[in-house]
């Protein structure tokens, strides 16, 4: 999903940035990307063909919510310029990759 990759790239840009205005612009772009992904999933709903497809769509949504929760914590730390200190969301407190993302390209 291109939008997901864009959000990941922008998250890295946010973490590497220290300019408040630039970080605000990046956060706005991330929000717009999230809205596009949500719209794409909503647009797909009428195309759901069976229970398996419905479950896969629900699983995708659940994973995106889980990832967004972690990303929001990373962005909050980034806003405070706490990207190099051990704490929630940093390498010293790694959490396992959400099950729905394991094995995905």
C-alpha positions in Angstrom: 0.0 0.0 0.0 1.7 3.2 -1.2 0.1 5.4 1.4 1.5 3.2 4.2 5.0 3.4 2.8 4.6 7.2 2.5 3.6 7.4 6.1 6.6 5.4 7.2 9.0 7.6 5.2 7.4 10.7 6.6 7.7 9.3 10.2 11.4 8.9 9.6 11.6 12.5 8.3 9.8 13.7 11.4 12.2 11.9 13.7 15.2 13.3 11.9 13.9 16.8 12.0 14.2 19.4 14.8 12.3 22.3 13.1 8.8 22.7 14.7 7.3 24.1 11.5 8.7 21.3 9.4 7.5 18.7 11.9 4.0 20.2 11.9 3.9 20.1 8.1 5.1 16.4 8.1 2.4 15.6 10.7 -0.2 17.2 8.4 1.0 15.2 5.5 0.8 12.0 7.6 -2.7 12.8 8.6 -3.7 13.3 5.0 -2.1 10.0 4.0 -4.0 8.2 6.9 -7.3 9.8 5.5 -6.5 8.4 2.0 -5.9 5.0 3.4 -9.1 5.1 5.4 -11.0 6.2 2.3 -9.5 3.4 0.2 -10.5 0.8 2.7 -14.0 2.3 2.9 -14.3 2.4 -0.9 -13.3 -1.3 -0.9 -16.1 -2.3 1.5 -18.8 -2.7 -1.3 -16.4 -5.0 -3.2 -16.1 -7.5 -0.3 -17.1 -10.8 -1.8 -17.2 -13.3 1.1 -16.6 -13.8 4.8 -12.9 -14.5 4.2 -12.5 -11.2 2.3 -14.4 -9.4 5.1 -12.1 -10.9 7.7 -9.0 -9.9 5.8 -10.3 -6.3 5.5 -11.0 -6.2 9.3 -7.6 -7.7 10.0 -5.9 -5.0 7.8 -7.8 -2.3 9.6 -6.8 -3.7 13.0 -3.2 -3.8 12.1 -3.2 -0.2 10.8 -4.8 0.9 14.0 -2.1 -0.9 16.0 0.7 0.6 13.9 -0.8 4.0 14.1 -0.9 3.8 17.9 2.8 3.1 18.0 3.6 5.7 15.4 1.7 8.3 17.4 3.9 7.6 20.4 7.0 8.0 18.2 5.8 11.3 16.8 5.0 12.5 20.3 8.6 11.7 21.4 9.9 13.3 18.2 8.0 16.5 18.9 9.9 16.7 22.2 13.2 15.9 20.5 13.5 12.7 22.6 14.4 10.5 19.7 17.7 9.3 21.1 16.8 8.6 24.7 15.6 5.2 25.8 11.9 5.1 26.5 8.6 4.1 25.0 8.9 3.7 21.3 12.7 3.6 21.2 15.1 0.8 20.6 15.5 0.1 24.3 11.8 -0.7 24.7 11.1 -2.5 21.4 7.8 -4.3 21.1 7.2 -7.2 18.7 6.0 -6.4 15.2 2.2 -6.6 15.0 1.2 -10.1 13.9 -0.6 -8.7 10.9 2.6 -7.2 9.5 4.8 -10.2 9.9 5.7 -11.7 6.6 4.3 -8.8 4.6 6.4 -7.1 1.9 
